[in-house]
Amino acid sequence: MTTTTPTVLCGNEDHDEETPAVARLTYPNARFRPVAVCADDLEDVAEQALGEGASVLIEPIEHGHTPITRAMKAAARIHLRERGQPVRAILLEAPDMPGYDELPDTLEERRALPARFHIPRWTETGRPALWVCAVCWEDGVVYQWPCKTACAQGGEVFAR
C-alpha cells in the first residue's frame, strides 16, 4: 500500500492551473490572511516585504516533487540584490514596533509589551559588544537578549 502526501496548492486565484505551494505565509500584524504560495509568488512577496520593511513569517511546505530550495534561493537572490550582501539571517521588525520615543516610561511597562517587540538588537558601542533587547532598557542600562519576556514567551517573539 502506498501513501501519498496531499499537495498543498498555491492560494493565488490568478493562476491558470493548479500550482503546488512551497510556503505558508502568516502576517503577524494581520495585514493579510495566512496563505499558501508557490515559488514564483514567494519571490514577489519576499521582495515586497523587504521593500516595505513588513513582517511576514515564511514556513516551508515540503513536497516530494517540488524542491523548496528553489523558493528559498529566490528569496536569497532578492536580498543580495536589494542589500548587496548574502543572506545570513533576516529579522524583520513588526510593522507596529514602537519607536524609541514611543516606548513606555518604565521598564516594567516595557517588559509588558507584546513579545513580538522583544527582539534582539546588536550593539557595537558597548563593551563587550552584544545582543540587547530592543525595548528592555532603563536610563544608561540595557538588558542582554533574550530578556525576561523573550525567555518567558519565546514562541511568540518571532511567530506573532
N, CA and C of each residue as an Amber inpcrd file, in Angstrom:
protein
   480
   0.8420000  -1.1670000   0.0000000   0.0000000   0.0000000   0.0000000
   0.8930000   1.2360000   0.0000000   0.6240000   2.1180000  -0.9260000
   1.3790000   3.3670000  -0.9930000   0.5520000   4.5020000  -0.4340000
   1.2480000   5.3690000   0.2720000   0.5640000   6.5490000   0.7760000
   1.1020000   7.7570000   0.0380000   0.2370000   8.6770000  -0.2200000
   0.6630000   9.9050000  -0.8900000   0.3640000  11.0820000   0.0150000
   1.2760000  12.0100000  -0.0090000   1.0840000  13.2280000   0.7640000
   0.2560000  14.1780000  -0.0820000  -0.8240000  14.7070000   0.4630000
  -1.6230000  15.6340000  -0.3330000  -0.8100000  16.8810000  -0.6710000
  -1.0110000  17.3750000  -1.8680000  -0.3090000  18.5610000  -2.3060000
  -1.0700000  19.7990000  -1.8740000  -0.3690000  20.7100000  -1.2190000
  -0.9510000  21.9920000  -0.8420000  -0.8080000  22.8940000  -2.0600000
  -1.8980000  23.5160000  -2.4560000  -1.8790000  24.3480000  -3.6600000
  -1.7310000  25.8240000  -3.3170000  -1.1400000  26.5540000  -4.2560000
  -0.9740000  27.9970000  -4.1130000  -2.3550000  28.6530000  -4.0130000
  -2.4750000  29.6240000  -3.1140000  -3.7440000  30.3030000  -2.8990000
  -4.0180000  31.4350000  -3.8820000  -3.1180000  31.6830000  -4.8230000
  -3.2990000  32.7600000  -5.7950000  -4.3360000  32.3360000  -6.8360000
  -5.4590000  33.0160000  -6.8740000  -6.5480000  32.6620000  -7.7920000
  -6.2740000  33.0720000  -9.2280000  -5.1890000  33.8310000  -9.4510000
  -4.8600000  34.2810000 -10.8050000  -4.1290000  33.2300000 -11.6320000
  -3.7030000  32.1190000 -11.0090000  -3.0250000  31.0630000 -11.7710000
  -4.0050000  30.3690000 -12.7130000  -3.5450000  30.0490000 -13.9110000
  -4.3870000  29.3580000 -14.8890000  -4.5640000  27.8860000 -14.5450000
  -3.5760000  27.3130000 -13.8690000  -3.6700000  25.9030000 -13.4860000
  -3.2390000  25.7440000 -12.0320000  -3.5630000  24.6070000 -11.4320000
  -3.2070000  24.3570000 -10.0460000  -1.6890000  24.3010000  -9.9170000
  -1.1560000  25.0520000  -8.9600000   0.2830000  25.1380000  -8.7580000
   0.6100000  24.7550000  -7.3220000   1.5570000  23.8190000  -7.1190000
   1.9100000  23.4420000  -5.7480000   2.5170000  24.6080000  -4.9830000
   2.1330000  24.7220000  -3.7230000   2.6890000  25.7680000  -2.8550000
   4.0080000  25.2740000  -2.2690000   4.9130000  26.2100000  -1.9800000
   6.1880000  25.8650000  -1.3640000   6.3080000  26.4540000   0.0390000
   5.4040000  27.3760000   0.3930000   5.4830000  28.0040000   1.7140000
   4.1160000  28.5080000   2.1540000   3.9550000  28.5490000   3.4780000
   2.7790000  29.1850000   4.0800000   3.2340000  30.5320000   4.6190000
   2.4690000  31.5660000   4.3550000   2.8020000  32.9000000   4.8300000
   1.7950000  33.3210000   5.8850000   2.3030000  33.8490000   6.9840000
   1.4670000  34.3860000   8.0440000   1.9350000  35.8070000   8.3130000
   1.0040000  36.7160000   8.4420000   1.3180000  38.1190000   8.6650000
   1.0370000  38.4580000  10.1250000   2.1110000  38.7040000  10.9260000
   1.9260000  38.9550000  12.3580000   0.9980000  40.1190000  12.6780000
   0.9290000  41.1170000  11.8100000   0.0720000  42.2670000  12.0970000
  -1.3340000  42.0850000  11.5290000  -1.6300000  40.8710000  11.0420000
  -2.9430000  40.5500000  10.4570000  -3.2480000  41.4230000   9.2480000
  -2.2180000  41.8830000   8.5630000  -2.3840000  42.7030000   7.3650000
  -3.1190000  41.9320000   6.2680000  -2.7590000  40.6520000   6.1270000
  -3.4350000  39.7650000   5.1780000  -3.7560000  38.4650000   5.8940000
  -4.6730000  37.6930000   5.3100000  -4.9610000  36.3740000   5.8540000
  -3.8000000  35.4390000   5.5290000  -3.5360000  34.4270000   6.3770000
  -2.4930000  33.4490000   6.0500000  -2.8040000  32.7890000   4.7130000
  -1.7650000  32.4630000   3.9490000  -1.9610000  31.9100000   2.6160000
  -0.7980000  31.0010000   2.2480000  -1.0620000  30.0450000   1.3790000
  -0.0090000  29.1970000   0.8150000   0.3770000  29.7920000  -0.5380000
   1.6910000  29.8120000  -0.8340000   2.1640000  30.4210000  -2.0740000
   3.1140000  29.4920000  -2.8170000   3.1540000  29.6540000  -4.1470000
   4.0930000  28.9150000  -4.9840000   5.4400000  29.6470000  -4.9780000
   6.4430000  29.0670000  -5.6040000   7.7940000  29.6480000  -5.6030000
   7.8150000  31.0250000  -6.2470000   7.1090000  31.2000000  -7.3520000
   7.1140000  32.5000000  -8.0270000   6.4510000  33.5770000  -7.1740000
   5.3260000  33.2450000  -6.5390000   4.6400000  34.2130000  -5.6840000
   5.4570000  34.5230000  -4.4360000   6.1710000  33.5160000  -3.9160000
   7.0070000  33.7430000  -2.7350000   8.0720000  34.7860000  -3.0440000
   8.6500000  34.7310000  -4.2270000   9.6640000  35.7040000  -4.6160000
   9.0810000  37.1160000  -4.6080000   7.8750000  37.2730000  -5.1480000
   7.2220000  38.5850000  -5.1650000   6.9240000  39.0860000  -3.7500000
   6.4220000  38.1960000  -2.8930000   6.0780000  38.5710000  -1.5220000
   7.3350000  38.9690000  -0.7490000   8.4100000  38.1830000  -0.9060000
   9.6580000  38.4920000  -0.1970000  10.2080000  39.8440000  -0.6430000
  10.1660000  40.1130000  -1.9340000  10.6520000  41.3920000  -2.4470000
   9.8240000  42.5510000  -1.8880000   8.5080000  42.3880000  -1.8580000
   7.6220000  43.4260000  -1.3350000   7.8720000  43.6410000   0.1630000
   8.0070000  42.5660000   0.9310000   8.2350000  42.6820000   2.3730000
   9.5600000  43.3890000   2.6610000  10.6130000  43.0500000   1.9130000
  11.9010000  43.7220000   2.1020000  11.7890000  45.2070000   1.7830000
  11.0820000  45.5110000   0.7070000  10.9360000  46.9080000   0.3000000
  10.1650000  47.7420000   1.3050000   9.1490000  47.1370000   1.9170000
   8.2940000  47.8620000   2.8580000   8.7390000  47.7190000   4.3090000
   9.6780000  46.8340000   4.5600000  10.0740000  46.5750000   5.9440000
   8.9690000  45.8920000   6.7280000   8.1190000  45.1340000   6.0490000
   6.9720000  44.4850000   6.6780000   7.3600000  43.1100000   7.2220000
   6.6590000  42.6690000   8.2470000   6.9010000  41.3500000   8.8280000
   6.0480000  40.3080000   8.1270000   6.6660000  39.1790000   7.8030000
   5.9310000  38.0360000   7.2690000   6.6700000  36.7800000   7.7120000
   5.9380000  35.8170000   8.2660000   6.5090000  34.5500000   8.6880000
   6.3860000  33.5790000   7.5240000   7.5090000  33.0050000   7.0960000
   7.5360000  32.0730000   5.9650000   7.8550000  30.6850000   6.4990000
   6.9150000  29.7500000   6.3180000   7.1050000  28.3770000   6.7550000
   7.1080000  27.4720000   5.5270000   8.2070000  26.7670000   5.2680000
   8.2840000  25.9010000   4.0820000   7.2730000  24.7650000   4.1250000
   6.7670000  24.4130000   2.9550000   5.8980000  23.2500000   2.7780000
   6.7070000  22.2660000   1.9400000   6.8520000  21.0580000   2.4220000
   7.6620000  20.0950000   1.6920000   6.7860000  19.2270000   0.7970000
   7.2420000  19.0830000  -0.4310000   6.6080000  18.1900000  -1.4030000
   7.7020000  17.3100000  -1.9820000   7.3810000  16.0750000  -2.2240000
   8.3620000  15.1820000  -2.8290000   8.7740000  15.6160000  -4.2180000
   7.9120000  16.3230000  -4.9290000   8.2040000  16.6680000  -6.3190000
   8.5500000  18.1380000  -6.5330000   8.4600000  18.9530000  -5.5150000
   8.7530000  20.3810000  -5.6740000   9.8470000  20.7900000  -4.6960000
  11.0460000  21.0550000  -5.1830000  12.1050000  21.4410000  -4.2430000
  11.8780000  22.8410000  -3.6720000  11.7570000  22.9410000  -2.3550000
  11.5610000  24.2540000  -1.7440000  12.8320000  25.0730000  -1.7770000
  13.9470000  24.4400000  -2.0580000  15.1880000  25.2110000  -2.1220000
  15.1180000  26.2600000  -3.2220000  14.3520000  26.0110000  -4.2680000
  14.2000000  26.9960000  -5.3560000  13.6200000  28.3040000  -4.8080000
  12.5980000  28.1830000  -3.9860000  11.9680000  29.3770000  -3.4170000
  12.8960000  30.0780000  -2.4310000  13.5900000  29.3150000  -1.6020000
  14.4930000  29.9240000  -0.6360000  15.6660000  30.6110000  -1.3350000
  16.1760000  30.0010000  -2.4060000  17.2600000  30.6270000  -3.1710000
  16.7790000  31.9100000  -3.8340000  15.5260000  31.9270000  -4.2750000
  14.9670000  33.1380000  -4.8820000  14.9190000  34.2690000  -3.8510000
  14.5090000  33.9520000  -2.6320000  14.4770000  34.9710000  -1.5810000
  15.8910000  35.4610000  -1.2630000  16.8730000  34.5550000  -1.2690000
  18.2650000  34.9500000  -1.0160000  18.7930000  35.8460000  -2.1310000
  18.4170000  35.5570000  -3.3870000  18.8400000  36.4110000  -4.5170000
  18.2670000  37.8170000  -4.3830000  17.0060000  37.9110000  -3.9860000
  16.3760000  39.2280000  -3.7980000  17.1300000  40.0050000  -2.7260000
  17.4450000  39.3430000  -1.6200000  18.1540000  40.0090000  -0.5340000
  19.5220000  40.4970000  -1.0150000  20.2410000  39.6640000  -1.7460000
  21.5550000  40.0570000  -2.2530000  21.4390000  41.2650000  -3.1740000
  20.4330000  41.2440000  -4.0500000  20.2310000  42.3610000  -4.9750000
  19.8540000  43.6390000  -4.2330000  18.9500000  43.5350000  -3.2500000
  18.4680000  44.7050000  -2.5270000  19.4850000  45.2430000  -1.5170000
  20.2070000  44.3560000  -0.8630000  21.0860000  44.7590000   0.2320000
  22.5760000  44.7100000  -0.1060000  22.9450000  44.0450000  -1.2040000
  24.3420000  43.9840000  -1.6100000  25.1980000  43.0410000  -0.7900000
  24.5880000  42.1510000  -0.0360000  25.3380000  41.1650000   0.7320000
  24.5040000  39.8950000   0.8600000  25.1670000  38.7560000   1.0370000
  24.4210000  37.4990000   1.1150000  23.5950000  37.3940000   2.3930000
  22.5600000  36.5650000   2.3310000  21.6890000  36.3340000   3.4840000
  22.4100000  35.4710000   4.5060000  22.3640000  35.8950000   5.7460000
  22.7650000  35.0410000   6.8650000  21.5190000  34.7760000   7.6860000
  20.8110000  35.8190000   7.9910000  19.5210000  35.7200000   8.6780000
  18.7970000  37.0350000   8.4320000  17.4930000  36.9760000   8.3620000
  16.7060000  38.1870000   8.1470000  15.7390000  38.3250000   9.3080000
  15.8040000  39.4350000   9.9760000  14.8890000  39.7320000  11.0750000
  14.1250000  40.9850000  10.6980000  12.8480000  40.8320000  10.4330000
  12.0110000  41.9670000  10.0960000  11.2260000  42.3620000  11.3390000
  11.3410000  43.6170000  11.7320000  10.5830000  44.0810000  12.8850000
   9.0990000  44.0940000  12.5610000   8.3020000  43.9530000  13.5910000
   6.8550000  44.0730000  13.4240000   6.5470000  45.4820000  12.9340000
   5.6270000  45.6210000  11.9890000   5.3230000  46.9500000  11.4590000
   4.8170000  47.9270000  12.5060000   4.2240000  47.4110000  13.5880000
   3.7230000  48.3000000  14.6310000   4.7190000  48.4690000  15.7780000
   5.9760000  48.1010000  15.5300000   7.0290000  48.2510000  16.5450000
   7.1390000  49.7150000  16.9420000   7.0190000  50.0210000  18.2390000
   7.1050000  51.4260000  18.6530000   8.5230000  51.9660000  18.4740000
   8.6140000  53.2180000  18.1000000   9.8990000  53.8820000  18.0000000
  10.4460000  54.1840000  19.3810000  11.6930000  54.5770000  19.4450000
  12.3720000  54.8700000  20.7060000  11.5670000  55.8580000  21.5580000
  11.0550000  56.9150000  20.9300000  10.3090000  57.9490000  21.6610000
   8.9010000  57.5120000  22.0460000   8.4080000  56.4390000  21.4480000
   7.0460000  55.9800000  21.7220000   6.9790000  54.8970000  22.8000000
   8.1300000  54.4490000  23.2930000   8.1490000  53.3850000  24.2960000
   7.6050000  53.8960000  25.6260000   6.9850000  53.0150000  26.4160000
   6.5140000  53.3990000  27.7530000   7.6770000  53.9020000  28.6180000
   7.3390000  54.6340000  29.6660000   8.3560000  55.2770000  30.5040000
   9.1260000  54.3200000  31.4140000   8.4670000  53.2990000  31.9250000
   9.1390000  52.4360000  32.9120000   9.5190000  51.0910000  32.3080000
  10.5420000  50.4740000  32.9140000  10.9840000  49.1520000  32.4780000
   9.8620000  48.1260000  32.6360000   9.1090000  48.2340000  33.6980000
   8.0100000  47.2980000  33.9230000   6.9720000  47.3720000  32.7920000
   6.6550000  48.5730000  32.3460000   5.7040000  48.7390000  31.2390000
   6.2990000  48.2060000  29.9320000   7.5950000  48.3970000  29.7330000
   8.2450000  47.8880000  28.5210000   8.2500000  46.3670000  28.5030000
   8.5060000  45.7680000  29.6520000   8.5110000  44.3020000  29.7330000
   7.1230000  43.7260000  29.4620000   6.0910000  44.5250000  29.7140000
   4.7170000  44.0730000  29.4860000   4.2860000  44.2180000  28.0210000
   5.1410000  44.8270000  27.1910000   4.7980000  44.9520000  25.7670000
   4.7060000  43.5680000  25.1380000   3.9550000  43.4280000  24.0280000
   3.8470000  42.1220000  23.3690000   5.2270000  41.5400000  23.0450000
   5.3320000  40.2290000  23.1030000   6.6170000  39.5460000  22.8940000
   7.2330000  39.8670000  21.5300000   6.4120000  40.1610000  20.5270000
   6.9560000  40.4310000  19.1870000   7.8550000  41.6730000  19.1520000
   7.7900000  42.5200000  20.1870000   8.6540000  43.7020000  20.2620000
   9.9830000  43.3980000  20.9540000  10.0770000  42.2650000  21.6330000
  11.2820000  41.9030000  22.3900000  12.2530000  41.1480000  21.4900000
  12.7570000  41.8430000  20.4950000  13.6620000  41.2590000  19.5080000
  15.0920000  41.7140000  19.7880000  16.0770000  40.9840000  19.2590000
  17.4620000  41.3630000  19.5230000  17.9150000  42.5400000  18.6600000
  18.7790000  43.3700000  19.2520000  19.4640000  44.4470000  18.5420000
  20.9400000  44.3050000  18.8590000  21.7750000  44.4160000  17.8470000
  23.2120000  44.3030000  18.0370000  23.7670000  45.6580000  18.4440000
  24.5600000  45.6940000  19.4830000  25.1940000  46.9300000  19.8970000
  26.7050000  46.7730000  19.8010000  27.2970000  47.6010000  18.9720000
  28.7530000  47.5560000  18.8070000  29.4320000  48.5630000  19.7200000
  28.6620000  49.5170000  20.2480000  29.2540000  50.5870000  21.0360000
  29.5530000  50.1650000  22.4650000  28.8020000  49.2090000  22.9820000
  29.0370000  48.7450000  24.3460000  30.2470000  47.8310000  24.4140000
  30.7840000  47.6670000  25.6220000  31.8820000  46.7340000  25.8270000
  31.4670000  45.7540000  26.8920000  31.3440000  44.4890000  26.5720000
  31.5750000  43.8900000  25.2650000  30.3970000  44.1530000  24.3220000
  30.6600000  44.0680000  23.0310000  29.5790000  44.1800000  22.0490000
  28.6730000  42.9630000  22.2370000  27.3540000  43.1670000  22.2190000
  26.4350000  42.0590000  22.4600000  25.0450000  42.3690000  21.9190000
  24.1920000  41.3450000  21.9710000  22.7920000  41.4980000  21.5810000
  22.0130000  42.0010000  22.7900000  21.2150000  43.0330000  22.5940000
  20.3730000  43.5700000  23.6620000  18.9130000  43.5370000  23.1980000
  18.0020000  43.6210000  24.1500000  16.5820000  43.6700000  23.8170000
  16.2430000  45.0540000  23.2790000  15.4480000  45.1070000  22.2240000
  15.0970000  46.3700000  21.5810000  14.2480000  47.2700000  22.4840000
  13.5390000  46.7060000  23.4400000  12.6430000  47.5270000  24.2610000
  12.9610000  47.5110000  25.7520000  13.7520000  46.5600000  26.2350000
  14.0680000  46.4840000  27.6700000  15.3250000  47.2860000  27.9650000
  15.1300000  48.4730000  28.4710000  16.2560000  49.3250000  28.8630000
  15.7660000  50.3660000  29.8570000  16.6740000  50.8630000  30.6380000
  16.4360000  51.9910000  31.5410000  17.5130000  53.0130000  31.2190000
  17.4410000  54.1770000  31.7790000  18.4630000  55.1940000  31.5130000
  19.8470000  54.6450000  31.8320000  20.6670000  54.5160000  30.8090000
  22.0390000  54.0510000  30.9770000  22.2050000  52.5580000  31.1520000
  21.1090000  51.7810000  31.1320000  21.1840000  50.3340000  31.3390000
  20.4040000  49.6270000  30.2410000  21.0340000  48.6160000  29.6210000
  20.3410000  47.7780000  28.6460000  20.3480000  46.3430000  29.1620000
  19.4360000  45.5330000  28.6530000  19.3410000  44.1570000  29.1000000
  19.6660000  43.2300000  27.9400000  20.5590000  42.2880000  28.2150000
  21.0040000  41.3560000  27.1860000  19.8230000  40.5480000  26.6690000
  19.8560000  40.2540000  25.3790000  18.8130000  39.4490000  24.7590000
  19.2400000  37.9950000  24.7960000  18.3760000  37.0530000  25.0790000
  16.9520000  37.2240000  25.3130000  16.6660000  37.7740000  26.7050000
  15.7860000  38.7540000  26.7500000  15.3750000  39.3640000  28.0090000
  14.3850000  38.4290000  28.7140000  13.8840000  38.8350000  29.8710000
  12.9390000  38.0010000  30.6290000  11.6870000  37.6900000  29.8180000
  11.1470000  38.6980000  29.1230000   9.9280000  38.4890000  28.3390000
  10.1870000  37.5240000  27.1870000  11.3120000  37.7040000  26.4950000
  11.6420000  36.8140000  25.3760000  11.8310000  35.3820000  25.8580000
  12.4380000  35.2080000  27.0250000  12.6110000  33.8620000  27.5760000
  11.2710000  33.2370000  27.9640000  10.4120000  34.0450000  28.5820000
   9.1220000  33.5310000  29.0580000   8.1630000  33.2370000  27.9180000
   8.2350000  34.0190000  26.8390000   7.2790000  33.8850000  25.7340000
   8.0040000  33.6570000  24.4090000   9.0780000  32.8670000  24.4480000
   9.9330000  32.6590000  23.2830000   9.2170000  32.3090000  22.0040000
   8.1830000  31.4820000  22.0660000   7.4610000  31.0770000  20.8700000
   6.7220000  32.2190000  20.2000000   6.4690000  33.2860000  20.9330000
   5.7330000  34.4300000  20.3910000   6.6500000  35.4950000  19.8020000
   7.9350000  35.4720000  20.1600000   8.8450000  36.5400000  19.7550000
   8.9220000  36.6770000  18.2280000   9.0950000  35.5570000  17.5320000
   9.2400000  35.6200000  16.0820000   8.0300000  35.0920000  15.3280000
   7.0560000  34.5450000  16.0220000   5.9370000  33.9070000  15.3490000
   4.6640000  34.7360000  15.3730000   4.6580000  35.9140000  15.9690000
   3.4340000  36.7000000  16.0320000   3.7060000  38.1110000  15.6070000
